[in-house]
Amino acid sequence: MLHLELYAEQGAQGRVFVGVKGATPRRNHFNGLWRKACAEVGVKGLHFHDLRHTGNTLASRTDASTRELMMRLGHGSSRAALIYQHGNQEREREIADAVDGMIVKAMKRGSRRKGHVAGTDS
């Protein structure tokens, strides 16, 4: 937030990164600034584009639809949007716990049919 207050342009359409003379930094110049900033705070191996992956992975954890994620990143295909979604152990545990809860709930409701726990045979 401090960066936004000190260096970014104001307003919803304001640029986050603005050069000393008020221009958008060129890619080759920006990459040097990015590496320097990361080094100053002790972050190694973080590429600017990694933020895109992180942002979309976090957005996907909000139960946003693939269409919403596509719009957020400007993708024209679901395949492109899915590239930015990464699983993690915490989410894997949440999914496993949710599946377990469904099975326990179905077993408490009753009968088994055709080898399926009640309520899971769809």
N, C-alpha and C positions, 0 to 999 in steps of 0.2 A: 504494500500500500504506500510505503514511503516513496518508492520510485514514481508512482502515479502522481502523488502530490507534488514532488519536486521537479520531475522531468517530462511528464506526459502532457499532451494537449488536453484542455478541458472539454467536457461534454461527451455525450454518447458516441459521437463520430470522431472524437479526438484520437490521434495516433499515440500509441504507447511508447514508441521509440522515435525520437526526433533528434536530428543532428544539431551541432552547435549553431549552425547558420539557419536552422529552421527547416531543413530538408529531411526527407526520409533517407536514412543511411543506406548506401549501396551494399549489396550482399558481401562483396569482398572486404569492405571496411567493417561492416557489422560483425562478421565472423571473428575478426580480431578483437573487437570490443567485447564480444560475448566470451571468448576464451579468457581475456584479461579479467573480466568481472567474475567468472567462475573461479579462477585462480586466486583472486583476492579474498574470496570467502571459503576457500578450501574445497571446492567441488571439482572432482576429477571425472573426465569422461562423459560429461553431460553435453549433448548436442542440442542446439536450439530446437530442432525438429522433434526431439524427444518430448518436449512439452506438449506437442500435438497428440502424441500417443497417450501421455498421461491424462490430459484433459478429456479425451474421448473415452478412455477406460473409466475414469471417474464418472463421466456423464452416463455411460452405459450401466453403471451400478445404481443409478436412480430409477431404473426400470423404464428409461426412455426407449421408445420403439426404434427399430432400425431406420425407419423413415425420418424420425426426428433427429437421429444421429447423422444421417445423410445430409439433412438440411443444415445442421449445425456446422458441418465441415465442408459443405459445398460439393458433396459427391453426387455423381449421377447414377451410380450403381450400388446395390447393396454389397457386392463383393468388395468394392473399395472401402466402404464404411467398416466392414468386418475386419479388415486388416488392422485397424486401430484398436480393436477390442482384445484385451489380453486377460486371460483367467489368472487367478491367483489362489493361494491356499486358503485364504480367509473366505473367499467367495465359494470355493469348493466345499468347505465345511458348512457354510450356510445352506447350500443346495442339498447336501447329504442330510443335514438335520431336518430340513423341510420334507424331504422324501420319507425319512424315518417317521416324522410326525404324522404324515398322511397314512402310512401303513399301520401305525399304532391306533390311530383314530378309526380306521376301517375295521381292524380286528376287534376293537371294543364294540363296534356296532353289530357284529354278528357273523352270520354264516359264511362259509366258504363255498364257492361254486366253481366248477370246472378248473380246480387248481388255483384259482385266484382268490385273494383276500376280497371280501365284500367291498364293493365300491371302487375297485381298481380294475374291473374287467371290461373296460370299454375298448 
